[in-house]
């Protein structure tokens, strides 16, 4: 009996110790890739995904500015996503927002980068960075006594580094050889396609350097080959006549040279619609006239397709027409819009945090929710028809008593958000 009692006491003590450990533990058991400190050493900055060198970041900008396909893809992605947004305000209790909340958010929009394009200009820079480097960052500049947001400025992401300090992630900026700790509460960083616990975003251009090298080499080779081949040329062959009786060698040579000069002058001065009439000792042929096209385009097209795929883009949005059907093009555009929605959810969450920070600093008891606007579908009539059927179905559910009006309205609002996001 004593043994059984001691066993129960031991199990109870072990259970209590596990519970105590669970309550006291506030950190994760698992470890990030590079540990909970910095890099290999405590003061090191964390590396980019796949340990890509940080020198690649300025290279991505060079690709965007100098490679037409990449420049077009970044331009298109930015404008597909930059569709505007709507701000909904509610009270902290879920009811109506207090008076003055809308004025606070409107004043914030008018104040941000007022001399440099406003909030729309800031988002333009933000999206450009997002699709070039796979990340974008901004810093909120608080006003006097931190009672409002004075301004929001973009931060160059190629200067941003991350470091873990006792399990907490810190953002630093490298500036003129110095490391500057960025304010955690006012620095916002959005990274796309993050890899595990690595905090940095991953650029789409990371997959393209090899393809870009092949593409540019092909274009260079094509230019050299085309220049070497040139345009089709006229080849004129002149068979000299026999020397006339009593004509000296000098006179014969001078006469042949004059004939050639006259023939050259007639050819060089002939208009497009003029014909050349000669004796039968002159033959005119075309060099290179049998060449109709080159194989360069097929090779270049194969490389272009790899670049387009790497940029997650569709050919028609980059000025390519490979003869795809309308159905295939519509399906591709729907996929692109899904990708736009995914990116804009992150941007919408960021804007929501900024608006709520302003409301909090101002002491307004309200919460903001940002909804990013979506792109219209290819077939607007089909979209309108589908929307009409959804409304009819909701009305039938209300008439049958399965839903009340509030639930039906919420259902339609949810569906509408899914269409617009």
C-alpha positions as CSV (number, residue, x, y, z in Angstrom):
1,X,0.0,0.0,0.0
2,X,2.9,2.4,0.9
3,X,4.4,1.7,-2.5
4,X,1.2,2.6,-4.3
5,X,0.8,5.7,-2.3
6,X,4.3,6.8,-3.0
7,X,3.8,6.1,-6.7
8,X,0.6,8.3,-6.8
9,X,2.5,11.1,-5.0
10,X,5.4,10.8,-7.5
11,X,3.0,11.0,-10.5
12,X,1.2,14.0,-8.9
13,X,4.5,15.8,-8.3
14,X,5.7,15.2,-11.9
15,X,2.3,16.4,-13.3
16,X,2.6,19.6,-11.1
17,X,6.2,20.2,-12.3
18,X,5.1,19.8,-16.0
19,X,2.2,22.2,-15.4
20,X,4.5,24.7,-13.7
21,X,7.0,24.5,-16.5
22,X,4.2,25.0,-19.0
23,X,2.8,28.1,-17.2
24,X,6.3,29.7,-16.9
25,X,7.4,29.0,-20.5
26,X,6.8,31.9,-22.8
27,X,9.1,31.1,-25.7
28,X,8.9,28.5,-28.4
29,X,10.6,25.2,-28.0
30,X,11.7,25.1,-31.7
31,X,14.6,27.2,-32.9
32,X,14.8,29.4,-35.9
33,X,17.2,28.5,-38.7
34,X,20.1,30.6,-37.4
35,X,19.4,30.3,-33.7
36,X,17.9,32.7,-31.3
37,X,20.9,34.9,-31.3
38,X,22.2,36.7,-34.4
39,X,24.1,35.0,-37.2
40,X,27.1,32.8,-36.7
41,X,28.2,35.2,-34.0
42,X,25.9,37.1,-31.6
43,X,26.4,40.5,-33.4
44,X,25.9,39.2,-36.9
45,X,23.0,40.2,-39.0
46,X,20.7,37.4,-40.3
47,X,21.4,36.4,-43.9
48,X,19.0,36.5,-46.8
49,X,17.1,33.4,-47.8
50,X,19.4,30.7,-49.3
51,X,22.3,32.9,-48.1
52,X,22.1,35.1,-51.2
53,X,24.6,37.9,-50.9
54,X,23.1,41.3,-50.0
55,X,24.9,42.7,-53.1
56,X,22.1,41.0,-55.1
57,X,19.6,43.6,-53.9
58,X,21.1,46.5,-55.9
59,X,21.4,44.1,-58.8
60,X,17.7,43.5,-58.7
61,X,17.2,47.2,-59.2
62,X,19.6,47.2,-62.1
63,X,17.6,44.3,-63.7
64,X,14.3,46.3,-63.2
65,X,15.8,49.4,-64.8
66,X,17.7,47.9,-67.7
67,X,15.9,44.6,-68.7
68,X,12.7,45.5,-70.7
69,X,10.8,42.3,-69.7
70,X,11.5,42.7,-66.0
71,X,10.8,46.5,-66.1
72,X,7.4,45.7,-67.8
73,X,6.5,43.0,-65.3
74,X,7.3,45.2,-62.2
75,X,5.4,48.1,-63.8
76,X,2.4,45.8,-64.5
77,X,2.3,44.1,-61.1
78,X,2.4,47.5,-59.4
79,X,-0.5,48.9,-61.3
80,X,-2.6,45.7,-61.0
81,X,-2.2,46.0,-57.2
82,X,-2.4,49.8,-56.8
83,X,-6.2,49.8,-57.1
84,X,-7.0,52.0,-54.1
85,X,-8.7,51.1,-50.8
86,X,-11.7,51.9,-48.6
87,X,-11.6,52.6,-44.8
88,X,-14.4,51.3,-42.6
89,X,-14.7,52.8,-39.1
90,X,-16.4,51.2,-36.1
91,X,-16.5,52.0,-32.5
92,X,-14.5,49.9,-30.0
93,X,-17.7,48.2,-28.9
94,X,-18.6,47.3,-32.5
95,X,-21.1,50.1,-32.9
96,X,-20.9,53.3,-34.9
97,X,-17.6,55.2,-34.9
98,X,-17.6,58.3,-32.8
99,X,-17.9,61.7,-34.4
100,X,-14.6,63.0,-35.7
101,X,-13.1,59.6,-36.5
102,X,-13.5,60.1,-40.2
103,X,-12.0,63.5,-40.0
104,X,-8.9,62.1,-38.3
105,X,-8.3,59.4,-41.0
106,X,-9.0,61.9,-43.8
107,X,-6.5,64.4,-42.2
108,X,-3.9,61.6,-42.0
109,X,-4.3,60.8,-45.7
110,X,-3.9,64.5,-46.7
111,X,-0.9,64.9,-44.4
112,X,1.2,61.9,-45.5
113,X,3.9,63.0,-48.0
114,X,1.8,66.0,-49.0
115,X,4.5,67.4,-51.3
116,X,5.4,64.0,-52.8
117,X,2.3,62.4,-54.2
118,X,0.5,61.8,-50.9
119,X,-0.5,58.3,-49.7
120,X,-0.9,57.2,-53.4
121,X,2.6,58.2,-54.1
122,X,3.9,56.4,-51.0
123,X,2.1,53.2,-52.1
124,X,3.5,53.5,-55.6
125,X,7.0,53.5,-54.1
126,X,6.0,50.7,-51.7
127,X,4.7,48.4,-54.5
128,X,7.8,49.1,-56.7
129,X,10.0,47.9,-53.8
130,X,7.8,45.0,-53.1
131,X,8.0,43.6,-56.6
132,X,11.6,44.4,-57.1
133,X,13.2,43.3,-53.8
134,X,10.4,41.1,-52.5
135,X,10.0,43.4,-49.5
136,X,9.1,47.0,-48.7
137,X,9.4,49.1,-45.6
138,X,8.2,52.3,-44.2
139,X,8.8,54.4,-41.0
140,X,6.0,56.3,-39.2
141,X,7.2,59.7,-38.0
142,X,5.3,60.7,-34.9
143,X,4.3,64.2,-34.2
144,X,5.0,66.4,-31.1
145,X,4.7,64.3,-27.9
146,X,3.7,61.4,-30.0
147,X,0.1,62.6,-30.2
148,X,-0.4,62.0,-33.9
149,X,1.4,60.7,-37.0
150,X,3.3,63.6,-38.6
151,X,4.4,61.7,-41.7
152,X,5.3,58.3,-43.2
153,X,8.5,57.8,-45.1
154,X,9.7,54.9,-47.2
155,X,12.8,53.0,-46.1
156,X,15.3,51.6,-48.6
157,X,15.0,47.8,-48.0
158,X,18.5,47.1,-49.4
159,X,19.8,48.9,-46.4
160,X,17.7,47.0,-43.8
161,X,19.2,44.2,-41.8
162,X,17.7,42.0,-39.1
163,X,19.2,40.6,-35.9
164,X,17.8,38.5,-33.1
165,X,18.5,39.7,-29.6
166,X,17.5,37.3,-26.9
167,X,14.8,35.8,-29.1
168,X,13.4,39.2,-30.2
169,X,13.8,40.4,-33.8
170,X,15.4,43.8,-34.3
171,X,15.5,45.8,-37.5
172,X,18.7,47.8,-38.3
173,X,19.7,50.1,-41.1
174,X,23.2,50.3,-42.5
175,X,24.0,54.0,-43.3
176,X,27.5,55.3,-44.2
177,X,29.2,52.4,-42.5
178,X,27.1,52.7,-39.3
179,X,24.3,50.5,-37.9
180,X,21.2,52.3,-36.8
181,X,18.6,50.6,-34.7
182,X,15.1,51.3,-36.2
183,X,12.2,52.0,-33.8
184,X,10.2,48.8,-33.4
185,X,6.9,50.5,-32.8
186,X,7.1,52.8,-35.9
187,X,9.0,50.6,-38.4
188,X,6.9,48.4,-40.7
189,X,8.4,45.8,-43.0
190,X,6.4,43.6,-45.4
191,X,8.3,40.6,-46.9
192,X,6.8,38.5,-49.7
193,X,7.4,34.8,-50.1
194,X,9.3,34.5,-46.8
195,X,11.3,31.3,-46.3
196,X,10.5,29.7,-42.9
197,X,11.8,31.8,-40.0
198,X,13.9,34.0,-42.2
199,X,12.4,37.6,-41.8
200,X,13.5,38.9,-45.2
201,X,11.3,38.8,-48.2
202,X,12.3,36.9,-51.3
203,X,12.4,38.7,-54.6
204,X,10.9,37.1,-57.7
205,X,14.1,38.2,-59.5
206,X,16.1,35.7,-57.4
207,X,15.2,33.0,-59.9
208,X,16.2,35.0,-63.0
209,X,19.9,35.8,-63.2
210,X,20.8,32.7,-65.2
211,X,17.9,33.3,-67.6
212,X,18.7,37.0,-67.9
213,X,22.3,36.1,-68.8
214,X,21.1,33.7,-71.5
215,X,18.6,36.2,-72.8
216,X,21.0,39.1,-73.1
217,X,23.6,36.9,-74.7
218,X,21.0,35.8,-77.3
219,X,20.1,39.4,-78.1
220,X,23.8,40.3,-78.4
221,X,24.4,37.3,-80.7
222,X,21.4,38.2,-82.8
223,X,22.5,41.8,-83.2
224,X,26.0,40.7,-84.3
225,X,24.6,38.1,-86.7
226,X,22.1,40.5,-88.2
227,X,24.6,43.2,-88.6
228,X,27.0,40.8,-90.2
229,X,24.4,39.4,-92.6
230,X,22.9,42.9,-93.1
231,X,20.2,43.5,-95.7
232,X,19.9,41.8,-99.0
233,X,22.4,43.3,-101.5
234,X,22.5,43.7,-105.2
235,X,25.5,41.9,-106.8
236,X,26.4,43.4,-110.2
237,X,28.8,41.5,-112.5
238,X,30.2,43.2,-115.5
239,X,31.9,41.2,-118.2
240,X,34.3,43.6,-120.2
241,X,34.0,43.7,-124.0
242,X,36.9,42.8,-126.2
243,X,39.5,45.4,-126.8
244,X,38.8,47.4,-130.0
245,X,41.3,47.3,-132.9
246,X,44.0,49.8,-132.5
247,X,43.0,50.5,-128.8
248,X,45.9,50.7,-126.5
249,X,46.0,49.0,-123.1
250,X,45.7,52.4,-121.3
251,X,42.7,53.4,-123.5
252,X,41.0,50.0,-122.9
253,X,41.5,50.2,-119.1
254,X,40.2,53.8,-119.0
255,X,37.1,52.8,-121.1
256,X,36.3,49.8,-118.8
257,X,36.7,52.0,-115.7
258,X,34.4,54.6,-117.2
259,X,31.8,51.9,-118.0
260,X,31.9,50.6,-114.4
261,X,31.6,54.2,-113.0
262,X,28.6,54.9,-115.2
263,X,27.0,51.6,-114.2
264,X,27.6,52.4,-110.5
265,X,26.2,55.9,-110.8
266,X,23.0,54.6,-112.5
267,X,22.5,52.0,-109.8
268,X,23.1,54.4,-106.9
269,X,20.9,57.1,-108.4
270,X,18.1,54.8,-109.4
271,X,14.7,55.4,-107.8
272,X,12.7,52.6,-106.2
273,X,10.3,52.4,-109.2
274,X,13.1,52.6,-111.9
275,X,14.5,49.6,-113.8
276,X,18.0,49.0,-115.0
277,X,18.5,48.5,-118.7
278,X,21.9,47.2,-119.9
279,X,23.6,45.1,-122.5
280,X,23.8,41.4,-121.9
281,X,27.3,41.6,-120.4
282,X,25.9,42.9,-117.2
283,X,24.3,40.5,-114.6
284,X,22.4,41.7,-111.5
285,X,21.6,39.3,-108.7
286,X,20.5,39.6,-105.1
287,X,22.7,38.3,-102.3
288,X,20.8,36.9,-99.3
289,X,17.5,37.2,-101.0
290,X,16.6,33.6,-100.0
291,X,16.7,34.4,-96.3
292,X,13.2,35.0,-95.0
293,X,13.6,34.8,-91.2
294,X,16.0,33.7,-88.5
295,X,15.8,31.1,-85.8
296,X,16.6,33.7,-83.2
297,X,13.0,34.4,-82.4
298,X,12.2,30.8,-81.4
299,X,15.2,30.7,-79.2
300,X,14.4,34.1,-77.7
301,X,10.8,33.1,-77.2
302,X,11.8,30.1,-75.1
303,X,13.9,32.3,-72.8
304,X,11.2,35.0,-72.6
305,X,8.8,32.3,-71.4
306,X,11.1,31.5,-68.5
307,X,11.4,35.2,-67.6
308,X,7.6,35.6,-67.7
309,X,7.2,32.6,-65.6
310,X,9.8,33.7,-63.1
311,X,7.9,37.1,-62.7
312,X,4.6,35.2,-62.1
313,X,3.1,37.1,-65.0
314,X,1.0,36.2,-68.1
315,X,2.3,36.8,-71.6
316,X,-0.5,39.0,-72.8
317,X,0.1,41.4,-69.9
318,X,3.7,41.8,-71.0
319,X,2.9,42.5,-74.6
320,X,3.2,39.0,-75.9
321,X,0.6,37.2,-78.0
322,X,1.3,33.5,-78.4
323,X,-2.1,32.7,-79.9
324,X,-3.8,31.7,-76.7
325,X,-7.5,31.2,-76.7
326,X,-9.9,33.7,-74.9
327,X,-10.8,31.0,-72.3
328,X,-7.1,30.4,-71.5
329,X,-6.4,34.1,-71.3
330,X,-9.3,34.6,-69.0
331,X,-8.2,31.8,-66.7
332,X,-4.7,33.2,-66.6
333,X,-6.0,36.7,-65.7
334,X,-8.1,35.1,-62.9
335,X,-4.9,33.5,-61.5
336,X,-3.1,36.9,-61.7
337,X,-6.0,38.5,-59.8
338,X,-5.7,35.9,-57.1
339,X,-2.1,36.8,-56.7
340,X,-3.0,40.4,-56.5
341,X,-5.5,39.7,-53.8
342,X,-2.8,37.8,-51.7
343,X,-0.4,40.7,-51.9
344,X,-3.0,43.3,-51.2
345,X,-4.2,41.5,-48.1
346,X,-0.7,42.2,-46.6
347,X,-0.9,45.8,-47.7
348,X,-4.4,46.2,-46.4
349,X,-3.3,44.8,-43.0
350,X,-0.4,47.3,-43.0
351,X,-2.7,50.2,-43.7
352,X,-5.2,49.0,-41.1
353,X,-2.4,49.2,-38.5
354,X,-1.4,52.7,-39.6
355,X,-4.9,54.0,-39.4
356,X,-5.5,52.4,-36.0
357,X,-2.2,53.8,-34.7
358,X,-3.3,57.3,-35.7
359,X,-6.7,56.8,-34.0
360,X,-5.0,55.5,-30.9
361,X,-2.5,58.4,-30.8
362,X,-5.4,60.9,-31.2
363,X,-7.4,59.2,-28.4
364,X,-10.3,58.4,-30.7
365,X,-12.3,55.3,-29.5
366,X,-12.6,53.8,-33.0
367,X,-11.1,51.0,-35.0
368,X,-10.4,51.1,-38.8
369,X,-10.6,48.2,-41.2
370,X,-9.0,48.7,-44.7
371,X,-10.4,46.8,-47.7
372,X,-8.3,46.9,-50.8
373,X,-10.3,47.3,-54.0
374,X,-10.1,44.6,-56.6
375,X,-9.8,44.5,-60.4
376,X,-12.8,43.9,-62.6
377,X,-13.1,40.5,-64.2
378,X,-12.7,40.1,-67.9
379,X,-16.4,39.4,-68.4
380,X,-18.3,42.1,-66.6
381,X,-21.7,40.8,-67.8
382,X,-21.0,37.3,-66.4
383,X,-19.9,38.8,-63.1
384,X,-23.1,40.9,-62.8
385,X,-25.2,37.9,-63.7
386,X,-23.5,35.8,-61.0
387,X,-24.0,38.6,-58.5
388,X,-27.7,38.9,-59.3
389,X,-28.1,35.1,-58.7
390,X,-26.4,35.4,-55.3
391,X,-28.8,38.2,-54.3
392,X,-31.8,36.1,-55.5
393,X,-30.6,33.1,-53.5
394,X,-30.2,35.3,-50.4
395,X,-33.8,36.7,-50.8
396,X,-35.1,33.1,-51.1
397,X,-33.4,32.1,-47.9
398,X,-34.9,35.1,-46.1
399,X,-38.4,34.3,-47.5
400,X,-38.1,30.7,-46.4
401,X,-37.1,31.7,-42.9
402,X,-33.7,30.1,-43.0
403,X,-32.0,33.5,-42.7
404,X,-32.9,36.8,-41.3
405,X,-32.2,40.1,-43.1
406,X,-29.0,40.8,-41.1
407,X,-27.6,37.4,-41.8
408,X,-28.4,37.7,-45.5
409,X,-26.8,41.1,-45.6
410,X,-23.7,39.7,-43.9
411,X,-23.6,36.8,-46.4
412,X,-23.8,39.1,-49.4
413,X,-21.2,41.4,-47.9
414,X,-18.8,38.5,-47.4
415,X,-19.4,37.3,-51.0
416,X,-18.8,40.9,-52.3
417,X,-15.5,41.1,-50.3
418,X,-14.4,37.8,-51.8
419,X,-15.0,39.2,-55.2
420,X,-13.3,42.5,-54.6
421,X,-10.3,41.3,-52.7
